């Protein structure tokens, strides 16, 4: 009873401001005690910006996605223009998933005027023979293409690319991969670069392959292309050859310093200068492999398989094969077949590693299955990194 009275008096004292606790509170602000006991979770959250809420409600973007896309759209306070843009895209065959991909890359498209900006761009492509499906594919794959689809910019390029590419689908693929084909100057960059490649004896088919398969080649500076060709010449490759083309493609992807480092690495693995350049001449793509890949594969071929470096340099394509998915499991199975007496003589690794999977199965797995029923399972397990014997 005494305790109850004591606690009651303390509570009354606190409310009256007479308790010792009151010295911690500013007497001039009676609301301060309430604020001290109010958590941050109870504070009202800031109002969601209009455009963020719009992107969430109209396209189902997550809050982080909508926030990211809204960075350049903060000035939009009304749904009228964004609504017209979304309606235009949907009427032209774009799914909401397509529109999301476009906004992630080029969110300012929501600011575009449908009648004066978007419709003319689509009409240009249709006039040039592109189907709605092709237009959708192009813009979804490379939303920045919308920035360059004006009549005077696109028409001469498409006519020029028709020389090297067989179809509108090929042109869509090329532009989708490399916006430079639309953004770079046709007269000052693209045409001079292709003229130089022709001087290097690249056929129209080779140039078309570059347009489709290699990003950021045709849009480079001419000096950059000349530097790459010079490096290819220094390896002793002749213009017009297939190896010259492959080396050129490889060097477009890696720097001169990387090439020098790879050559130095291969030398450190024991290749003589003549073996090294023989390997690169036959397989220039070796220079694009990682240092780890090169070291581990050469180490396996020499120490586990027993290859001489001279053999590897004569068959450099085996260095580019997957170590874990092809070289190791096939070598393992071939050794097992040999030990079981199913083969009369040892077969060089290049002979069985370089053939297709189908041919390998037919020639070395299924043909011996009757005499060694477990062989398919052994090979399958080895390919998964598990060795049964």
Secondary structure, DSSP 4 states (H G I P E B T S, - for coil): -HHHHHHHHHHHHHHHT-SGGGGGS-TT-TTHHHHHT--GGGSPPPPPPHHHHHHHHHH---HHHHHHHGGG-TT---HHHHHHHHHHHHHTT--HHHHHHHHHHHGGGGGS-IIIIIHHHHHHHHHTT--HHHHHHHHHH-GGGGGT--HHHHHHHHHHHTTT-SSHHHHHHHHHH-THHHHS-IIIIIHHHHHHHHHTT--HHHHHHHHHH-TTSTTS-HHHHHHHHHHHHHTTPPTTSHHHHHHHHHHHHS-HHHHHHHHHHHHHTT--HHHHHHHHHH-GGGGGS-HHHHHHHHHIIIIIS---HHHHHHTGGGGGS-IIIIIHHHHHHHHHHHHTT-SSS---HHHHHSS-HHHHIIIIIGGGTTT-TTHHHHHHHHHTT----
